[in-house]
Amino acid sequence: MISEAVIKRLPRYYRHLKQLSDSGVERVSSNKIASVLNITASQVRQDLCNFGGFGQQGYGYDVAKLKNELAAILGLDKVYDLIIVGAGNIGRALAGYKGFKDDGFYVRALFDIDPRCSSINGIKVYQMDFLKTYLNQNQVDIAIIATQKDSAKEVASELIANGVKSIWNFAPVELEVPEDVTVENISMSESLYVLSYRSKTRKEKKNSAQ
Amino acid sequence: MISEAVIKRLPRYYRHLKQLSDSGVERVSSNKIASVLNITASQVRQDLCNFGGFGQQGYGYDVAKLKNELAAILGLDKVYDLIIVGAGNIGRALAGYKGFKDDGFYVRALFDIDPRCSSINGIKVYQMDFLKTYLNQNQVDIAIIATQKDSAKEVASELIANGVKSIWNFAPVELEVPEDVTVENISMSESLYVLSYRSKTRKEKKNSAQ
């Protein structure tokens, strides 16, 4: 059983190794990884040990090998079928995001209560009331909720009732879901609040130092 | 000194209390907060104690009061001036995001190497080479990086060299910044990787159970 904390760090390792690999770097030490990711080197070694311990004393990690191993662990060697519910600013931005396909994530359809366009970036936009039928006829690995706050809970219920097990939630609400369903929240406002908290404390420190 | 972990949880408390307050709820127990946020009640009480301990045995927390206290702690009773660098899909979506103003975050300008529109949602789009001049003439509390991966590091350096202390990074790179600068990453791909990891392990479990 891999701990939650490790699972959350894995994607950061993967992303960093992908960057290194793209830049032609062939090997890397745990110290170097640690300094970029702002964690300790022993943490890095411990985390990667959980997945087979590929590092070698005095040599470090083979970037390409470790990247591929992590990709396999993260399931990035597969193709995932996605849908997006909500075709507002966020939904449209996601539909146009080029990075997904590189990792095997394919957005197959959008749904909206008021579809103004019949397709966005080549992806068909359907009426909300077609969602249930669509889910029953198509494989959907991940559903993105990009609706307004008020409709997010209802949308989540409908997705779950029709077999969706992974939800990527961009709406600013906490969703309560059954145990076998995974929700990942992209909490934009939370991240912004951390920044405002730091701006504020920074200003306070500056003022009290004067 | 408040720990990193608590700072990260504060916004979630705030958001939940705002939801309760918007729904007309006047008081709430630590148990109720804990169940929605998926943490333990004793954690909730401990966290909120760090900020003055507003709860009362048998009564719970006064929602409005706690919400306002948290808003003040998070610095949400102030106005913040934001700029967005990069006017692609993400930059445009952020420029159109209505939720920011409610919390006092005002996007004042966008910058792009190739501005196709002179303004987006009433916000002026400037040429990238005007960024330095703009930063020297205007107060910028938070800068959003919504550029491609390859330019993000260079943009961050320019922002920091011209006095920006808070960066909200939407580009999929780890930025290395001086100690007095705060970076919050909206790591879309990381969040998605967690979902793919879970989809994969769910499928594996299902297959091995068959």
Chai-1 contact restraints between the chains, C-beta under 6 A:
chainA,res_idxA,chainB,res_idxB,connection_type,confidence,min_distance_angstrom,max_distance_angstrom,comment,restraint_id
A,P11,B,E190,contact,1.0,0.0,6.0,A-B,restraint_1
A,P11,B,Y193,contact,1.0,0.0,6.0,A-B,restraint_2
A,V36,B,E174,contact,1.0,0.0,6.0,A-B,restraint_3
A,L74,B,Y193,contact,1.0,0.0,6.0,A-B,restraint_4
A,L74,B,S196,contact,1.0,0.0,6.0,A-B,restraint_5
A,L74,B,Y197,contact,1.0,0.0,6.0,A-B,restraint_6
A,G75,B,S196,contact,1.0,0.0,6.0,A-B,restraint_7
A,G75,B,Y197,contact,1.0,0.0,6.0,A-B,restraint_8
A,G75,B,K200,contact,1.0,0.0,6.0,A-B,restraint_9
A,Y80,B,S196,contact,1.0,0.0,6.0,A-B,restraint_10
A,N89,B,A93,contact,1.0,0.0,6.0,A-B,restraint_11
A,N89,B,G96,contact,1.0,0.0,6.0,A-B,restraint_12
A,I90,B,A93,contact,1.0,0.0,6.0,A-B,restraint_13
A,A93,B,N89,contact,1.0,0.0,6.0,A-B,restraint_14
A,A93,B,I90,contact,1.0,0.0,6.0,A-B,restraint_15
A,A93,B,A93,contact,1.0,0.0,6.0,A-B,restraint_16
A,G96,B,N89,contact,1.0,0.0,6.0,A-B,restraint_17
A,D141,B,S199,contact,1.0,0.0,6.0,A-B,restraint_18
A,I142,B,L195,contact,1.0,0.0,6.0,A-B,restraint_19
A,S166,B,L195,contact,1.0,0.0,6.0,A-B,restraint_20
A,S166,B,S199,contact,1.0,0.0,6.0,A-B,restraint_21
A,W168,B,L195,contact,1.0,0.0,6.0,A-B,restraint_22
A,E174,B,V36,contact,1.0,0.0,6.0,A-B,restraint_23
A,T182,B,R198,contact,1.0,0.0,6.0,A-B,restraint_24
A,E184,B,S191,contact,1.0,0.0,6.0,A-B,restraint_25
A,E184,B,V194,contact,1.0,0.0,6.0,A-B,restraint_26
A,E184,B,L195,contact,1.0,0.0,6.0,A-B,restraint_27
A,I186,B,S191,contact,1.0,0.0,6.0,A-B,restraint_28
A,E190,B,P11,contact,1.0,0.0,6.0,A-B,restraint_29
A,S191,B,E184,contact,1.0,0.0,6.0,A-B,restraint_30
A,S191,B,I186,contact,1.0,0.0,6.0,A-B,restraint_31
A,Y193,B,P11,contact,1.0,0.0,6.0,A-B,restraint_32
A,Y193,B,L74,contact,1.0,0.0,6.0,A-B,restraint_33
A,V194,B,E184,contact,1.0,0.0,6.0,A-B,restraint_34
A,L195,B,I142,contact,1.0,0.0,6.0,A-B,restraint_35
A,L195,B,S166,contact,1.0,0.0,6.0,A-B,restraint_36
A,L195,B,W168,contact,1.0,0.0,6.0,A-B,restraint_37
A,L195,B,E184,contact,1.0,0.0,6.0,A-B,restraint_38
A,S196,B,L74,contact,1.0,0.0,6.0,A-B,restraint_39
A,S196,B,G75,contact,1.0,0.0,6.0,A-B,restraint_40
A,S196,B,Y80,contact,1.0,0.0,6.0,A-B,restraint_41
A,Y197,B,L74,contact,1.0,0.0,6.0,A-B,restraint_42
A,Y197,B,G75,contact,1.0,0.0,6.0,A-B,restraint_43
A,R198,B,T182,contact,1.0,0.0,6.0,A-B,restraint_44
A,S199,B,D141,contact,1.0,0.0,6.0,A-B,restraint_45
A,S199,B,S166,contact,1.0,0.0,6.0,A-B,restraint_46
A,K200,B,G75,contact,1.0,0.0,6.0,A-B,restraint_47
